Amino acid sequence: MITAELGERIKELRKKTGLSQEKFALKIDMDRTYFATVESGRRNISLINIQKIADGLGVSISELFEGLGENQNE
């Protein structure tokens, strides 16, 4: 499912920043519990929140989604 793939990608990129979920969520002005559900793939988030996350990670939205969903039809 794309939400789980995106959550994993966000988690991977966040860990590269060295920030905890709590510190990263604070940085992007997002509730930590909400952000945790994003990373776990349990939330279908809005484009506005995707942009906040991408900005916080220092990547473009296209970079955030790079490689996701490639194996959906196999």
CHARMM-style PDB file with segment names, atoms N, HN, CA, C and O in Angstrom:
ATOM      1  N   MET     1       0.840  -1.181   0.000  1.00  0.00      PROA
ATOM      2  CA  MET     1       0.000   0.000   0.000  1.00  0.00      PROA
ATOM      3  C   MET     1       0.886   1.246   0.000  1.00  0.00      PROA
ATOM      4  O   MET     1       1.906   1.286   0.689  1.00  0.00      PROA
ATOM      5  N   ILE     2       0.507   2.233  -0.752  1.00  0.00      PROA
ATOM      6  HN  ILE     2      -0.321   2.200  -1.311  1.00  0.00      PROA
ATOM      7  CA  ILE     2       1.333   3.426  -0.939  1.00  0.00      PROA
ATOM      8  C   ILE     2       1.544   4.196   0.365  1.00  0.00      PROA
ATOM      9  O   ILE     2       2.604   4.794   0.550  1.00  0.00      PROA
ATOM     10  N   THR     3       0.565   4.197   1.273  1.00  0.00      PROA
ATOM     11  HN  THR     3      -0.296   3.712   1.122  1.00  0.00      PROA
ATOM     12  CA  THR     3       0.747   4.929   2.537  1.00  0.00      PROA
ATOM     13  C   THR     3       1.857   4.293   3.373  1.00  0.00      PROA
ATOM     14  O   THR     3       2.627   4.999   4.024  1.00  0.00      PROA
ATOM     15  N   ALA     4       1.939   2.971   3.358  1.00  0.00      PROA
ATOM     16  HN  ALA     4       1.313   2.398   2.829  1.00  0.00      PROA
ATOM     17  CA  ALA     4       3.001   2.277   4.099  1.00  0.00      PROA
ATOM     18  C   ALA     4       4.363   2.539   3.457  1.00  0.00      PROA
ATOM     19  O   ALA     4       5.352   2.752   4.159  1.00  0.00      PROA
ATOM     20  N   GLU     5       4.415   2.522   2.133  1.00  0.00      PROA
ATOM     21  HN  GLU     5       3.612   2.349   1.562  1.00  0.00      PROA
ATOM     22  CA  GLU     5       5.669   2.801   1.426  1.00  0.00      PROA
ATOM     23  C   GLU     5       6.146   4.216   1.699  1.00  0.00      PROA
ATOM     24  O   GLU     5       7.329   4.445   1.949  1.00  0.00      PROA
ATOM     25  N   LEU     6       5.212   5.168   1.648  1.00  0.00      PROA
ATOM     26  HN  LEU     6       4.251   4.981   1.444  1.00  0.00      PROA
ATOM     27  CA  LEU     6       5.572   6.556   1.912  1.00  0.00      PROA
ATOM     28  C   LEU     6       6.042   6.718   3.351  1.00  0.00      PROA
ATOM     29  O   LEU     6       7.027   7.408   3.610  1.00  0.00      PROA
ATOM     30  N   GLY     7       5.353   6.095   4.272  1.00  0.00      PROA
ATOM     31  HN  GLY     7       4.553   5.533   4.062  1.00  0.00      PROA
ATOM     32  CA  GLY     7       5.752   6.159   5.680  1.00  0.00      PROA
ATOM     33  C   GLY     7       7.163   5.646   5.895  1.00  0.00      PROA
ATOM     34  O   GLY     7       7.945   6.251   6.629  1.00  0.00      PROA
ATOM     35  N   GLU     8       7.490   4.530   5.255  1.00  0.00      PROA
ATOM     36  HN  GLU     8       6.855   4.039   4.659  1.00  0.00      PROA
ATOM     37  CA  GLU     8       8.842   3.968   5.362  1.00  0.00      PROA
ATOM     38  C   GLU     8       9.883   4.916   4.779  1.00  0.00      PROA
ATOM     39  O   GLU     8      10.963   5.093   5.343  1.00  0.00      PROA
ATOM     40  N   ARG     9       9.546   5.518   3.651  1.00  0.00      PROA
ATOM     41  HN  ARG     9       8.668   5.374   3.193  1.00  0.00      PROA
ATOM     42  CA  ARG     9      10.470   6.459   3.001  1.00  0.00      PROA
ATOM     43  C   ARG     9      10.713   7.667   3.900  1.00  0.00      PROA
ATOM     44  O   ARG     9      11.851   8.107   4.063  1.00  0.00      PROA
ATOM     45  N   ILE    10       9.637   8.203   4.485  1.00  0.00      PROA
ATOM     46  HN  ILE    10       8.713   7.846   4.353  1.00  0.00      PROA
ATOM     47  CA  ILE    10       9.760   9.353   5.383  1.00  0.00      PROA
ATOM     48  C   ILE    10      10.613   8.983   6.588  1.00  0.00      PROA
ATOM     49  O   ILE    10      11.488   9.749   6.993  1.00  0.00      PROA
ATOM     50  N   LYS    11      10.364   7.824   7.157  1.00  0.00      PROA
ATOM     51  HN  LYS    11       9.653   7.201   6.828  1.00  0.00      PROA
ATOM     52  CA  LYS    11      11.111   7.365   8.325  1.00  0.00      PROA
ATOM     53  C   LYS    11      12.599   7.246   8.001  1.00  0.00      PROA
ATOM     54  O   LYS    11      13.451   7.679   8.776  1.00  0.00      PROA
ATOM     55  N   GLU    12      12.896   6.655   6.852  1.00  0.00      PROA
ATOM     56  HN  GLU    12      12.204   6.303   6.222  1.00  0.00      PROA
ATOM     57  CA  GLU    12      14.282   6.485   6.410  1.00  0.00      PROA
ATOM     58  C   GLU    12      14.979   7.845   6.283  1.00  0.00      PROA
ATOM     59  O   GLU    12      16.098   8.026   6.762  1.00  0.00      PROA
ATOM     60  N   LEU    13      14.303   8.791   5.635  1.00  0.00      PROA
ATOM     61  HN  LEU    13      13.394   8.644   5.246  1.00  0.00      PROA
ATOM     62  CA  LEU    13      14.897  10.114   5.438  1.00  0.00      PROA
ATOM     63  C   LEU    13      15.004  10.879   6.756  1.00  0.00      PROA
ATOM     64  O   LEU    13      15.981  11.595   6.976  1.00  0.00      PROA
ATOM     65  N   ARG    14      14.011  10.736   7.630  1.00  0.00      PROA
ATOM     66  HN  ARG    14      13.218  10.155   7.451  1.00  0.00      PROA
ATOM     67  CA  ARG    14      14.060  11.419   8.927  1.00  0.00      PROA
ATOM     68  C   ARG    14      15.234  10.906   9.751  1.00  0.00      PROA
ATOM     69  O   ARG    14      15.941  11.690  10.385  1.00  0.00      PROA
ATOM     70  N   LYS    15      15.442   9.596   9.745  1.00  0.00      PROA
ATOM     71  HN  LYS    15      14.868   8.959   9.230  1.00  0.00      PROA
ATOM     72  CA  LYS    15      16.545   9.029  10.516  1.00  0.00      PROA
ATOM     73  C   LYS    15      17.889   9.568  10.035  1.00  0.00      PROA
ATOM     74  O   LYS    15      18.815   9.728  10.830  1.00  0.00      PROA
ATOM     75  N   LYS    16      17.999   9.850   8.737  1.00  0.00      PROA
ATOM     76  HN  LYS    16      17.247   9.720   8.091  1.00  0.00      PROA
ATOM     77  CA  LYS    16      19.234  10.427   8.201  1.00  0.00      PROA
ATOM     78  C   LYS    16      19.483  11.823   8.756  1.00  0.00      PROA
ATOM     79  O   LYS    16      20.629  12.270   8.817  1.00  0.00      PROA
ATOM     80  N   THR    17      18.421  12.516   9.163  1.00  0.00      PROA
ATOM     81  HN  THR    17      17.491  12.153   9.114  1.00  0.00      PROA
ATOM     82  CA  THR    17      18.587  13.856   9.751  1.00  0.00      PROA
ATOM     83  C   THR    17      19.077  13.770  11.187  1.00  0.00      PROA
ATOM     84  O   THR    17      19.572  14.752  11.740  1.00  0.00      PROA
ATOM     85  N   GLY    18      18.936  12.579  11.798  1.00  0.00      PROA
ATOM     86  HN  GLY    18      18.534  11.781  11.348  1.00  0.00      PROA
ATOM     87  CA  GLY    18      19.347  12.404  13.181  1.00  0.00      PROA
ATOM     88  C   GLY    18      18.313  12.877  14.192  1.00  0.00      PROA
ATOM     89  O   GLY    18      18.588  12.916  15.392  1.00  0.00      PROA
ATOM     90  N   LEU    19      17.122  13.238  13.714  1.00  0.00      PROA
ATOM     91  HN  LEU    19      16.899  13.206  12.739  1.00  0.00      PROA
ATOM     92  CA  LEU    19      16.079  13.731  14.609  1.00  0.00      PROA
ATOM     93  C   LEU    19      15.111  12.621  14.992  1.00  0.00      PROA
ATOM     94  O   LEU    19      14.793  11.746  14.187  1.00  0.00      PROA
ATOM     95  N   SER    20      14.654  12.673  16.227  1.00  0.00      PROA
ATOM     96  HN  SER    20      14.913  13.384  16.881  1.00  0.00      PROA
ATOM     97  CA  SER    20      13.605  11.759  16.680  1.00  0.00      PROA
ATOM     98  C   SER    20      12.290  12.173  16.034  1.00  0.00      PROA
ATOM     99  O   SER    20      12.184  13.263  15.473  1.00  0.00      PROA
ATOM    100  N   GLN    21      11.290  11.301  16.114  1.00  0.00      PROA
ATOM    101  HN  GLN    21      11.376  10.415  16.570  1.00  0.00      PROA
ATOM    102  CA  GLN    21       9.955  11.671  15.618  1.00  0.00      PROA
ATOM    103  C   GLN    21       9.485  12.953  16.285  1.00  0.00      PROA
ATOM    104  O   GLN    21       8.964  13.853  15.627  1.00  0.00      PROA
ATOM    105  N   GLU    22       9.672  13.029  17.589  1.00  0.00      PROA
ATOM    106  HN  GLU    22      10.096  12.298  18.124  1.00  0.00      PROA
ATOM    107  CA  GLU    22       9.202  14.185  18.340  1.00  0.00      PROA
ATOM    108  C   GLU    22       9.878  15.473  17.897  1.00  0.00      PROA
ATOM    109  O   GLU    22       9.208  16.482  17.676  1.00  0.00      PROA
ATOM    110  N   LYS    23      11.195  15.447  17.767  1.00  0.00      PROA
ATOM    111  HN  LYS    23      11.739  14.628  17.947  1.00  0.00      PROA
ATOM    112  CA  LYS    23      11.922  16.654  17.361  1.00  0.00      PROA
ATOM    113  C   LYS    23      11.606  17.041  15.922  1.00  0.00      PROA
ATOM    114  O   LYS    23      11.484  18.224  15.604  1.00  0.00      PROA
ATOM    115  N   PHE    24      11.474  16.040  15.052  1.00  0.00      PROA
ATOM    116  HN  PHE    24      11.573  15.079  15.311  1.00  0.00      PROA
ATOM    117  CA  PHE    24      11.143  16.346  13.660  1.00  0.00      PROA
ATOM    118  C   PHE    24       9.733  16.929  13.560  1.00  0.00      PROA
ATOM    119  O   PHE    24       9.517  17.909  12.847  1.00  0.00      PROA
ATOM    120  N   ALA    25       8.779  16.336  14.266  1.00  0.00      PROA
ATOM    121  HN  ALA    25       8.954  15.539  14.845  1.00  0.00      PROA
ATOM    122  CA  ALA    25       7.407  16.836  14.250  1.00  0.00      PROA
ATOM    123  C   ALA    25       7.359  18.276  14.758  1.00  0.00      PROA
ATOM    124  O   ALA    25       6.641  19.111  14.208  1.00  0.00      PROA
ATOM    125  N   LEU    26       8.126  18.559  15.808  1.00  0.00      PROA
ATOM    126  HN  LEU    26       8.709  17.881  16.255  1.00  0.00      PROA
ATOM    127  CA  LEU    26       8.202  19.933  16.327  1.00  0.00      PROA
ATOM    128  C   LEU    26       8.763  20.872  15.262  1.00  0.00      PROA
ATOM    129  O   LEU    26       8.248  21.972  15.063  1.00  0.00      PROA
ATOM    130  N   LYS    27       9.806  20.438  14.589  1.00  0.00      PROA
ATOM    131  HN  LYS    27      10.224  19.544  14.751  1.00  0.00      PROA
ATOM    132  CA  LYS    27      10.461  21.239  13.544  1.00  0.00      PROA
ATOM    133  C   LYS    27       9.486  21.632  12.439  1.00  0.00      PROA
ATOM    134  O   LYS    27       9.543  22.751  11.929  1.00  0.00      PROA
ATOM    135  N   ILE    28       8.586  20.711  12.065  1.00  0.00      PROA
ATOM    136  HN  ILE    28       8.539  19.802  12.479  1.00  0.00      PROA
ATOM    137  CA  ILE    28       7.666  20.992  10.956  1.00  0.00      PROA
ATOM    138  C   ILE    28       6.278  21.418  11.437  1.00  0.00      PROA
ATOM    139  O   ILE    28       5.344  21.516  10.642  1.00  0.00      PROA
ATOM    140  N   ASP    29       6.149  21.669  12.741  1.00  0.00      PROA
ATOM    141  HN  ASP    29       6.908  21.588  13.388  1.00  0.00      PROA
ATOM    142  CA  ASP    29       4.899  22.133  13.336  1.00  0.00      PROA
ATOM    143  C   ASP    29       3.756  21.140  13.099  1.00  0.00      PROA
ATOM    144  O   ASP    29       2.683  21.492  12.608  1.00  0.00      PROA
ATOM    145  N   MET    30       4.032  19.888  13.470  1.00  0.00      PROA
ATOM    146  HN  MET    30       4.904  19.602  13.869  1.00  0.00      PROA
ATOM    147  CA  MET    30       3.048  18.826  13.315  1.00  0.00      PROA
ATOM    148  C   MET    30       2.988  18.047  14.635  1.00  0.00      PROA
ATOM    149  O   MET    30       4.013  17.846  15.287  1.00  0.00      PROA
ATOM    150  N   ASP    31       1.812  17.619  15.016  1.00  0.00      PROA
ATOM    151  HN  ASP    31       0.980  17.782  14.487  1.00  0.00      PROA
ATOM    152  CA  ASP    31       1.665  16.832  16.229  1.00  0.00      PROA
ATOM    153  C   ASP    31       2.443  15.520  16.098  1.00  0.00      PROA
ATOM    154  O   ASP    31       2.373  14.858  15.062  1.00  0.00      PROA
ATOM    155  N   ARG    32       3.183  15.144  17.145  1.00  0.00      PROA
ATOM    156  HN  ARG    32       3.240  15.682  17.986  1.00  0.00      PROA
ATOM    157  CA  ARG    32       4.015  13.951  17.088  1.00  0.00      PROA
ATOM    158  C   ARG    32       3.202  12.684  16.870  1.00  0.00      PROA
ATOM    159  O   ARG    32       3.626  11.802  16.123  1.00  0.00      PROA
ATOM    160  N   THR    33       2.042  12.578  17.508  1.00  0.00      PROA
ATOM    161  HN  THR    33       1.697  13.294  18.115  1.00  0.00      PROA
ATOM    162  CA  THR    33       1.245  11.358  17.337  1.00  0.00      PROA
ATOM    163  C   THR    33       0.702  11.264  15.910  1.00  0.00      PROA
ATOM    164  O   THR    33       0.615  10.173  15.347  1.00  0.00      PROA
ATOM    165  N   TYR    34       0.340  12.408  15.328  1.00  0.00      PROA
ATOM    166  HN  TYR    34       0.411  13.294  15.785  1.00  0.00      PROA
ATOM    167  CA  TYR    34      -0.100  12.434  13.930  1.00  0.00      PROA
ATOM    168  C   TYR    34       1.060  11.984  13.036  1.00  0.00      PROA
ATOM    169  O   TYR    34       0.889  11.142  12.155  1.00  0.00      PROA
ATOM    170  N   PHE    35       2.241  12.559  13.279  1.00  0.00      PROA
ATOM    171  HN  PHE    35       2.380  13.243  13.995  1.00  0.00      PROA
ATOM    172  CA  PHE    35       3.402  12.218  12.467  1.00  0.00      PROA
ATOM    173  C   PHE    35       3.740  10.732  12.596  1.00  0.00      PROA
ATOM    174  O   PHE    35       4.120  10.098  11.611  1.00  0.00      PROA
ATOM    175  N   ALA    36       3.606  10.176  13.794  1.00  0.00      PROA
ATOM    176  HN  ALA    36       3.298  10.691  14.594  1.00  0.00      PROA
ATOM    177  CA  ALA    36       3.878   8.757  14.010  1.00  0.00      PROA
ATOM    178  C   ALA    36       2.952   7.886  13.161  1.00  0.00      PROA
ATOM    179  O   ALA    36       3.381   6.856  12.641  1.00  0.00      PROA
ATOM    180  N   THR    37       1.685   8.288  13.015  1.00  0.00      PROA
ATOM    181  HN  THR    37       1.336   9.124  13.438  1.00  0.00      PROA
ATOM    182  CA  THR    37       0.762   7.510  12.183  1.00  0.00      PROA
ATOM    183  C   THR    37       1.111   7.642  10.706  1.00  0.00      PROA
ATOM    184  O   THR    37       0.841   6.733   9.922  1.00  0.00      PROA
ATOM    185  N   VAL    38       1.704   8.758  10.323  1.00  0.00      PROA
ATOM    186  HN  VAL    38       1.924   9.497  10.960  1.00  0.00      PROA
ATOM    187  CA  VAL    38       2.175   8.922   8.939  1.00  0.00      PROA
ATOM    188  C   VAL    38       3.316   7.942   8.677  1.00  0.00      PROA
ATOM    189  O   VAL    38       3.300   7.212   7.686  1.00  0.00      PROA
ATOM    190  N   GLU    39       4.304   7.930   9.568  1.00  0.00      PROA
ATOM    191  HN  GLU    39       4.318   8.523  10.373  1.00  0.00      PROA
ATOM    192  CA  GLU    39       5.446   7.040   9.393  1.00  0.00      PROA
ATOM    193  C   GLU    39       5.052   5.570   9.434  1.00  0.00      PROA
ATOM    194  O   GLU    39       5.680   4.742   8.774  1.00  0.00      PROA
ATOM    195  N   SER    40       4.029   5.243  10.193  1.00  0.00      PROA
ATOM    196  HN  SER    40       3.518   5.915  10.729  1.00  0.00      PROA
ATOM    197  CA  SER    40       3.605   3.839  10.280  1.00  0.00      PROA
ATOM    198  C   SER    40       2.709   3.441   9.112  1.00  0.00      PROA
ATOM    199  O   SER    40       2.334   2.276   8.989  1.00  0.00      PROA
ATOM    200  N   GLY    41       2.360   4.409   8.246  1.00  0.00      PROA
ATOM    201  HN  GLY    41       2.665   5.357   8.346  1.00  0.00      PROA
ATOM    202  CA  GLY    41       1.544   4.111   7.070  1.00  0.00      PROA
ATOM    203  C   GLY    41       0.063   3.994   7.358  1.00  0.00      PROA
ATOM    204  O   GLY    41      -0.692   3.495   6.524  1.00  0.00      PROA
ATOM    205  N   ARG    42      -0.364   4.447   8.531  1.00  0.00      PROA
ATOM    206  HN  ARG    42       0.250   4.852   9.209  1.00  0.00      PROA
ATOM    207  CA  ARG    42      -1.778   4.349   8.904  1.00  0.00      PROA
ATOM    208  C   ARG    42      -2.580   5.606   8.594  1.00  0.00      PROA
ATOM    209  O   ARG    42      -3.758   5.690   8.939  1.00  0.00      PROA
ATOM    210  N   ARG    43      -1.959   6.575   7.953  1.00  0.00      PROA
ATOM    211  HN  ARG    43      -1.001   6.508   7.672  1.00  0.00      PROA
ATOM    212  CA  ARG    43      -2.667   7.823   7.675  1.00  0.00      PROA
ATOM    213  C   ARG    43      -2.487   8.223   6.222  1.00  0.00      PROA
ATOM    214  O   ARG    43      -1.383   8.173   5.679  1.00  0.00      PROA
ATOM    215  N   ASN    44      -3.589   8.619   5.605  1.00  0.00      PROA
ATOM    216  HN  ASN    44      -4.485   8.659   6.047  1.00  0.00      PROA
ATOM    217  CA  ASN    44      -3.575   9.158   4.250  1.00  0.00      PROA
ATOM    218  C   ASN    44      -3.516  10.672   4.397  1.00  0.00      PROA
ATOM    219  O   ASN    44      -4.525  11.309   4.700  1.00  0.00      PROA
ATOM    220  N   ILE    45      -2.338  11.251   4.185  1.00  0.00      PROA
ATOM    221  HN  ILE    45      -1.518  10.734   3.939  1.00  0.00      PROA
ATOM    222  CA  ILE    45      -2.137  12.660   4.521  1.00  0.00      PROA
ATOM    223  C   ILE    45      -2.394  13.588   3.344  1.00  0.00      PROA
ATOM    224  O   ILE    45      -2.359  13.181   2.183  1.00  0.00      PROA
ATOM    225  N   SER    46      -2.651  14.836   3.676  1.00  0.00      PROA
ATOM    226  HN  SER    46      -2.679  15.167   4.619  1.00  0.00      PROA
ATOM    227  CA  SER    46      -2.937  15.851   2.662  1.00  0.00      PROA
ATOM    228  C   SER    46      -1.651  16.324   1.990  1.00  0.00      PROA
ATOM    229  O   SER    46      -0.551  16.127   2.507  1.00  0.00      PROA
ATOM    230  N   LEU    47      -1.812  16.933   0.860  1.00  0.00      PROA
ATOM    231  HN  LEU    47      -2.705  17.093   0.441  1.00  0.00      PROA
ATOM    232  CA  LEU    47      -0.681  17.470   0.115  1.00  0.00      PROA
ATOM    233  C   LEU    47       0.041  18.551   0.921  1.00  0.00      PROA
ATOM    234  O   LEU    47       1.264  18.671   0.838  1.00  0.00      PROA
ATOM    235  N   ILE    48      -0.690  19.323   1.684  1.00  0.00      PROA
ATOM    236  HN  ILE    48      -1.683  19.226   1.752  1.00  0.00      PROA
ATOM    237  CA  ILE    48      -0.083  20.368   2.527  1.00  0.00      PROA
ATOM    238  C   ILE    48       0.878  19.735   3.528  1.00  0.00      PROA
ATOM    239  O   ILE    48       1.984  20.238   3.728  1.00  0.00      PROA
ATOM    240  N   ASN    49       0.466  18.635   4.159  1.00  0.00      PROA
ATOM    241  HN  ASN    49      -0.432  18.227   3.997  1.00  0.00      PROA
ATOM    242  CA  ASN    49       1.337  17.969   5.125  1.00  0.00      PROA
ATOM    243  C   ASN    49       2.496  17.246   4.449  1.00  0.00      PROA
ATOM    244  O   ASN    49       3.582  17.146   5.021  1.00  0.00      PROA
ATOM    245  N   ILE    50       2.278  16.747   3.245  1.00  0.00      PROA
ATOM    246  HN  ILE    50       1.397  16.828   2.780  1.00  0.00      PROA
ATOM    247  CA  ILE    50       3.374  16.145   2.476  1.00  0.00      PROA
ATOM    248  C   ILE    50       4.426  17.212   2.180  1.00  0.00      PROA
ATOM    249  O   ILE    50       5.625  16.949   2.273  1.00  0.00      PROA
ATOM    250  N   GLN    51       3.981  18.408   1.828  1.00  0.00      PROA
ATOM    251  HN  GLN    51       3.007  18.622   1.752  1.00  0.00      PROA
ATOM    252  CA  GLN    51       4.917  19.504   1.555  1.00  0.00      PROA
ATOM    253  C   GLN    51       5.689  19.886   2.816  1.00  0.00      PROA
ATOM    254  O   GLN    51       6.895  20.120   2.751  1.00  0.00      PROA
ATOM    255  N   LYS    52       5.011  19.951   3.960  1.00  0.00      PROA
ATOM    256  HN  LYS    52       4.031  19.760   4.013  1.00  0.00      PROA
ATOM    257  CA  LYS    52       5.683  20.257   5.234  1.00  0.00      PROA
ATOM    258  C   LYS    52       6.780  19.243   5.522  1.00  0.00      PROA
ATOM    259  O   LYS    52       7.890  19.608   5.912  1.00  0.00      PROA
ATOM    260  N   ILE    53       6.464  17.973   5.328  1.00  0.00      PROA
ATOM    261  HN  ILE    53       5.563  17.677   5.011  1.00  0.00      PROA
ATOM    262  CA  ILE    53       7.428  16.908   5.596  1.00  0.00      PROA
ATOM    263  C   ILE    53       8.604  17.002   4.629  1.00  0.00      PROA
ATOM    264  O   ILE    53       9.760  16.923   5.046  1.00  0.00      PROA
ATOM    265  N   ALA    54       8.314  17.169   3.349  1.00  0.00      PROA
ATOM    266  HN  ALA    54       7.375  17.233   3.011  1.00  0.00      PROA
ATOM    267  CA  ALA    54       9.380  17.286   2.348  1.00  0.00      PROA
ATOM    268  C   ALA    54      10.291  18.476   2.675  1.00  0.00      PROA
ATOM    269  O   ALA    54      11.515  18.354   2.636  1.00  0.00      PROA
ATOM    270  N   ASP    55       9.693  19.612   2.995  1.00  0.00      PROA
ATOM    271  HN  ASP    55       8.698  19.711   3.027  1.00  0.00      PROA
ATOM    272  CA  ASP    55      10.482  20.797   3.352  1.00  0.00      PROA
ATOM    273  C   ASP    55      11.360  20.523   4.569  1.00  0.00      PROA
ATOM    274  O   ASP    55      12.533  20.896   4.597  1.00  0.00      PROA
ATOM    275  N   GLY    56      10.779  19.863   5.577  1.00  0.00      PROA
ATOM    276  HN  GLY    56       9.826  19.560   5.554  1.00  0.00      PROA
ATOM    277  CA  GLY    56      11.525  19.539   6.784  1.00  0.00      PROA
ATOM    278  C   GLY    56      12.685  18.592   6.529  1.00  0.00      PROA
ATOM    279  O   GLY    56      13.709  18.649   7.208  1.00  0.00      PROA
ATOM    280  N   LEU    57      12.514  17.720   5.542  1.00  0.00      PROA
ATOM    281  HN  LEU    57      11.681  17.674   4.990  1.00  0.00      PROA
ATOM    282  CA  LEU    57      13.568  16.773   5.187  1.00  0.00      PROA
ATOM    283  C   LEU    57      14.566  17.365   4.201  1.00  0.00      PROA
ATOM    284  O   LEU    57      15.619  16.781   3.949  1.00  0.00      PROA
ATOM    285  N   GLY    58      14.231  18.534   3.639  1.00  0.00      PROA
ATOM    286  HN  GLY    58      13.375  19.009   3.843  1.00  0.00      PROA
ATOM    287  CA  GLY    58      15.116  19.174   2.666  1.00  0.00      PROA
ATOM    288  C   GLY    58      15.099  18.507   1.311  1.00  0.00      PROA
ATOM    289  O   GLY    58      16.097  18.516   0.590  1.00  0.00      PROA
ATOM    290  N   VAL    59      13.938  17.915   0.958  1.00  0.00      PROA
ATOM    291  HN  VAL    59      13.128  17.907   1.543  1.00  0.00      PROA
ATOM    292  CA  VAL    59      13.803  17.266  -0.344  1.00  0.00      PROA
ATOM    293  C   VAL    59      12.559  17.813  -1.046  1.00  0.00      PROA
ATOM    294  O   VAL    59      11.688  18.408  -0.411  1.00  0.00      PROA
ATOM    295  N   SER    60      12.486  17.605  -2.353  1.00  0.00      PROA
ATOM    296  HN  SER    60      13.194  17.122  -2.869  1.00  0.00      PROA
ATOM    297  CA  SER    60      11.289  17.991  -3.099  1.00  0.00      PROA
ATOM    298  C   SER    60      10.229  16.908  -2.915  1.00  0.00      PROA
ATOM    299  O   SER    60      10.538  15.801  -2.476  1.00  0.00      PROA
ATOM    300  N   ILE    61       8.996  17.224  -3.247  1.00  0.00      PROA
ATOM    301  HN  ILE    61       8.745  18.123  -3.604  1.00  0.00      PROA
ATOM    302  CA  ILE    61       7.932  16.219  -3.173  1.00  0.00      PROA
ATOM    303  C   ILE    61       8.254  15.063  -4.120  1.00  0.00      PROA
ATOM    304  O   ILE    61       8.032  13.902  -3.778  1.00  0.00      PROA
ATOM    305  N   SER    62       8.774  15.374  -5.300  1.00  0.00      PROA
ATOM    306  HN  SER    62       8.954  16.318  -5.578  1.00  0.00      PROA
ATOM    307  CA  SER    62       9.096  14.295  -6.240  1.00  0.00      PROA
ATOM    308  C   SER    62      10.189  13.391  -5.682  1.00  0.00      PROA
ATOM    309  O   SER    62      10.143  12.177  -5.886  1.00  0.00      PROA
ATOM    310  N   GLU    63      11.174  13.959  -4.980  1.00  0.00      PROA
ATOM    311  HN  GLU    63      11.212  14.944  -4.815  1.00  0.00      PROA
ATOM    312  CA  GLU    63      12.214  13.136  -4.360  1.00  0.00      PROA
ATOM    313  C   GLU    63      11.629  12.260  -3.251  1.00  0.00      PROA
ATOM    314  O   GLU    63      12.041  11.114  -3.072  1.00  0.00      PROA
ATOM    315  N   LEU    64      10.675  12.808  -2.518  1.00  0.00      PROA
ATOM    316  HN  LEU    64      10.342  13.740  -2.663  1.00  0.00      PROA
ATOM    317  CA  LEU    64      10.029  12.058  -1.439  1.00  0.00      PROA
ATOM    318  C   LEU    64       9.323  10.819  -1.988  1.00  0.00      PROA
ATOM    319  O   LEU    64       9.340   9.760  -1.360  1.00  0.00      PROA
ATOM    320  N   PHE    65       8.704  10.956  -3.157  1.00  0.00      PROA
ATOM    321  HN  PHE    65       8.691  11.817  -3.667  1.00  0.00      PROA
ATOM    322  CA  PHE    65       7.946   9.858  -3.763  1.00  0.00      PROA
ATOM    323  C   PHE    65       8.772   8.993  -4.711  1.00  0.00      PROA
ATOM    324  O   PHE    65       8.260   8.024  -5.272  1.00  0.00      PROA
ATOM    325  N   GLU    66      10.041   9.336  -4.891  1.00  0.00      PROA
ATOM    326  HN  GLU    66      10.457  10.123  -4.436  1.00  0.00      PROA
ATOM    327  CA  GLU    66      10.895   8.625  -5.838  1.00  0.00      PROA
ATOM    328  C   GLU    66      10.934   7.123  -5.525  1.00  0.00      PROA
ATOM    329  O   GLU    66      11.266   6.719  -4.411  1.00  0.00      PROA
ATOM    330  N   GLY    67      10.592   6.312  -6.519  1.00  0.00      PROA
ATOM    331  HN  GLY    67      10.322   6.640  -7.424  1.00  0.00      PROA
ATOM    332  CA  GLY    67      10.657   4.869  -6.397  1.00  0.00      PROA
ATOM    333  C   GLY    67       9.463   4.215  -5.733  1.00  0.00      PROA
ATOM    334  O   GLY    67       9.393   2.988  -5.675  1.00  0.00      PROA
ATOM    335  N   LEU    68       8.515   5.004  -5.227  1.00  0.00      PROA
ATOM    336  HN  LEU    68       8.572   6.001  -5.274  1.00  0.00      PROA
ATOM    337  CA  LEU    68       7.342   4.430  -4.563  1.00  0.00      PROA
ATOM    338  C   LEU    68       6.332   3.928  -5.587  1.00  0.00      PROA
ATOM    339  O   LEU    68       6.132   4.554  -6.628  1.00  0.00      PROA
ATOM    340  N   GLY    69       5.706   2.816  -5.296  1.00  0.00      PROA
ATOM    341  HN  GLY    69       5.868   2.307  -4.450  1.00  0.00      PROA
ATOM    342  CA  GLY    69       4.654   2.286  -6.147  1.00  0.00      PROA
ATOM    343  C   GLY    69       5.124   1.609  -7.414  1.00  0.00      PROA
ATOM    344  O   GLY    69       4.307   1.249  -8.263  1.00  0.00      PROA
ATOM    345  N   GLU    70       6.421   1.431  -7.558  1.00  0.00      PROA
ATOM    346  HN  GLU    70       7.084   1.724  -6.869  1.00  0.00      PROA
ATOM    347  CA  GLU    70       6.952   0.854  -8.803  1.00  0.00      PROA
ATOM    348  C   GLU    70       6.559  -0.598  -8.988  1.00  0.00      PROA
ATOM    349  O   GLU    70       6.425  -1.056 -10.123  1.00  0.00      PROA
ATOM    350  N   ASN    71       6.374  -1.326  -7.918  1.00  0.00      PROA
ATOM    351  HN  ASN    71       6.483  -0.955  -6.996  1.00  0.00      PROA
ATOM    352  CA  ASN    71       6.065  -2.756  -8.037  1.00  0.00      PROA
ATOM    353  C   ASN    71       4.595  -3.069  -7.777  1.00  0.00      PROA
ATOM    354  O   ASN    71       4.262  -4.211  -7.461  1.00  0.00      PROA
ATOM    355  N   GLN    72       3.723  -2.100  -7.901  1.00  0.00      PROA
ATOM    356  HN  GLN    72       3.994  -1.173  -8.159  1.00  0.00      PROA
ATOM    357  CA  GLN    72       2.303  -2.279  -7.596  1.00  0.00      PROA
ATOM    358  C   GLN    72       1.604  -3.212  -8.571  1.00  0.00      PROA
ATOM    359  O   GLN    72       0.655  -3.890  -8.179  1.00  0.00      PROA
ATOM    360  N   ASN    73       2.035  -3.274  -9.823  1.00  0.00      PROA
ATOM    361  HN  ASN    73       2.807  -2.723 -10.142  1.00  0.00      PROA
ATOM    362  CA  ASN    73       1.334  -4.079 -10.822  1.00  0.00      PROA
ATOM    363  C   ASN    73       2.002  -5.411 -11.098  1.00  0.00      PROA
ATOM    364  O   ASN    73       1.624  -6.100 -12.045  1.00  0.00      PROA
ATOM    365  N   GLU    74       2.980  -5.789 -10.299  1.00  0.00      PROA
ATOM    366  HN  GLU    74       3.287  -5.229  -9.529  1.00  0.00      PROA
ATOM    367  CA  GLU    74       3.681  -7.068 -10.527  1.00  0.00      PROA
ATOM    368  C   GLU    74       3.074  -8.161  -9.712  1.00  0.00      PROA
ATOM    369  OT1 GLU    74       3.530  -9.303  -9.774  1.00  0.00      PROA
TER     370      GLU     74
END
